């Protein structure tokens, strides 16, 4: 029996910072009606219901037009809830799936057409395959030019994983700045490898969920050097996300308006903010592709 996670803060605060048009929250999850989309019995946490309608409300308040829904491990390989959410607004939403080495090509074709552009592997939660299957899954999704989303539990895992990621031939996205904690800092082995991967040109990194690895509260300024480091290394390979609805939190809940204001505080240059919020995710998540097709 898993402990129920806290729900997201229902009263999203309008941030002081006004993001530019077509800004994107590159890391969210949805949890639809559990009677229609039942959770996996082998999940490692029990989320609250957080349907796509609630996601849109949060995004509207903080002024973010686009979002990328990362399929949650709580559903295992059953991607129906995320697929339904993405299809509910294909102009505004994209998806990252969870797939296996044996996921049928036809399923990948369907998800690709719906607006999915990556698949996730994790050592953090049950229900998402670990990196034991990296090479097979990377080969399975390569015909669609999907990236591999990398969700690791500890930053030092990236040291051994990096050569395998580079060898796949796929692009890859490191979630949550590789979970480098504030007390590890920019000189930690995991962070140094992250910068090396960024230099390869095939790696992207998400500035997301940094409230989880900070040693303090909002605006989580001890994470600022980590953000500045990846932006200095590859400003064209960084995206931002809230991690809404913030599962696996049990004692306190941050406000998504505070998370956007923290980003604006860490990144003071407006042109750089626009690159991270608008231009980079438009390329990575193929928002620009539909605009070219129309």
C-alpha positions, 0 to 999 in steps of 0.5 A: 500500500503506497502513501497518497501524494499531496495534491498540487496547490489549487490556488496557483499564484500569478507570477510577477514575471510575464513569460513571452508568447509560446513559452513552454512548460517542458515537464508535467504529468497528468493523472486522469479519472482513475475509473477510466485510466486505472493506476498500475498495481505495481506503482511506487506512489499513489498520485492525486487525480490531476486531469489535463483540464487542471493542467491547462488552468495552472498554465493559464494562470502562470502565462505558459501556452505550451506543455510537454506531458511526460507519461507517469510510471504510475501507469506503467506502459499503458500510455492511454491517459497521456495520449488522450491528454495530448490529443485533447489539444495538439496545438498546445501539448506534446508527449513523452512516452514510456515504452519497452523494447518490444513495444510494437512499431504500430504503437510507436507510429500512433504515438508519434502521429499524436505528438509524442517525441521521446520515451523515458527511462528511470531508476527512480520509480517503478513502472518505467523501465530502467537503463538495462533496456536502454540500447534496445529501446533506443533502437526501437524508437530511432526510426521516429527520431525520438529522444531518450528522457533520462530520469536518474535517482542520483547524479553519480549514476550519470558517470557510468551511463554517459558512454552508453547514452552517446553510443545509442545514436539518439538524442537524450534529455537529462531530467531535473539537471541530473538530480545534482543536489545543491550540496553537491554543487558544480564540482560534483562528478555527475555535474561535470559529466552533464557538462561534457554531455552537453558539449556533445550536441546530442544532449539536452537538459531540463531545469526542472524540479530543482525545489526537490534538490535544493537545501532551502526554500523558495526561491531555491537560490542554492540551485542557481549556480547549477542553472547558470553552468548549463546555460553557459555551456549550451544555452541552446540545449536547456528547457524549463519545467514545473514538474506539476502536479509534483508527485512524491511529495508528502509534507509540503507543496510549492506554488507553480507561480513561485517556480516560474518566478524562481527561474526568472530570478536565476536567469536575468537576461530576457533573451536567454529566458526566451530561448529556454522557454520558447525557442529551445522547446519548440525545436526539441518537442517539434512545436515548430514542425506543425507551424511549418506544415500549415 
